[in-house]
Amino acid sequence: MGDMAVLAKQFNIKEVLVSLGALTNPSFVNELKSLKIKVGLLQAGDQIAIMGSSLQVLYPWDQGYGGNNASLVLYGKLLDKRFLFTGDLEVDGEKSLMMRYPNLPVDILKAGHHGSKGSSDPDFLTHIGAKVVLISAGLNNRYHHPNDETLERFEAEKMMVYRTDQEGAIRYRGIKSWKVETVR
């Protein structure tokens, strides 16, 4: 949410999809109003059409309070890979996902909360079995994300790690299968 104004200057954003809990954050709501961006509400069970397939909204299933664990979690098979996008989800949200979805096979994980210490619990990583993790974090960010302990958890699971703070933008391209590219 923090860099939406910056993105809006670089890209024509037609719509922002959020959970109901995100709208409990007054500063976020004011930013959306000032940018005059259409807002779409999503909840667990909704689907988003993409690339001839769809992403399923797995979480949240209640409004929440607008914090990290109110993040939208999206899951779907695109081409030959299963993706899980966890937003800013932290350990409590990961535990809820494991309970609700006992069989959640994942190939590519977008790390929760920028790879913070409070996300990517070892049990969650084992549960999903992802082989690749994408970490979205700014270079020299004030929170020092990703956290070293979290990186060690990815290493323990033998995951290939891509980091925007080191490699720049991460892009998956493909027609029948994916090729990963990084752009600095």
C-alpha positions, -999 to +999 in steps of 0.1 A: +000+000+000+029+023+008+041+030-027+008+032-045+012+069-053+046+063-068+032+034-089+002+056-100+027+081-115+044+054-136+014+032-145-022+037-154-039+018-126-075+010-136-085-008-104-071-018-070-084-051-055-085-052-017-099-071+012-127-055+032-102-052+061-079-030+041-107-003+040-105+000+078-071+018+073-081+055+070-048+066+054-051+039+027-087+049+020-077+086+018-049+077-006-073+057-028-097+087-029-069+112-038-057+090-066-093+085-079-087+047-085-116+023-087-116-001-058-128-037-060-135-058-029-124-094-028-130-122-002-122-159+002-139-178-026-137-151-052-117-157-084-097-134-106-095-142-143-059-140-156-040-155-186-068-179-196-069-192-161-077-178-127-064-170-093-085-181-063-088-158-033-080-181-003-079-156+024-092-136+044-125-152+051-135-124+075-131-086+075-102-085+100-088-053+113-068-041+083-034-053+095-010-076+077-031-107+083-060-090+065-039-093+033-054-110+002-039-144-004-042-156-040-036-191-054-037-206-088-021-226-115-008-205-143+007-224-172+027-252-156+032-237-121+012-232-090+016-198-075+008-186-040+008-148-034+006-141+003+006-103+005+018-092+040+006-124+057+023-133+089+026-166+109-009-165+124-024-161+089-002-189+076-014-212+104-050-204+094-043-213+058-027-246+068-058-255+088-083-245+061-062-260+032-045-292+043-035-299+007-020-268-008+008-277-033+028-246-044+057-243-068+063-205-065+057-185-033+056-148-030+070-144+005+047-129+031+055-095+045+086-089+024+104-118+041+100-104+076+109-124+107+072-128+114+064-146+082+073-178+064+071-201+094+091-234+088+059-255+092+041-234+065+071-237+041+071-275+046+033-276+042+033-259+008+065-274-006+074-245-028+108-247-046+110-210-055+104-179-034+100-143-046+108-116-020+096-081-027+117-057-007+133-023-014+170-019-014+183-007+020+148-005+033+143+008+069+129-025+081+159-045+069+137-069+050+142-097+043+152-109+077+183-132+079+164-158+099+137-160+072+163-164+045+178-193+065+143-209+066+142-207+028+176-222+026+167-250+049+138-258+025+162-257-004+142-230-021+156-209-049+154-173-037+148-142-059+149-108-042+139-075-057+163-056-033+193-075-050+180-084-085+155-056-093+122-065-108+113-101-111+092-111-141+079-145-152+073-148-189+060-177-210+037-192-234+037-229-225+061-227-195+077-200-174+111-183-178+122-161-149+138-128-157+152-101-134+155-065-145+176-040-126 
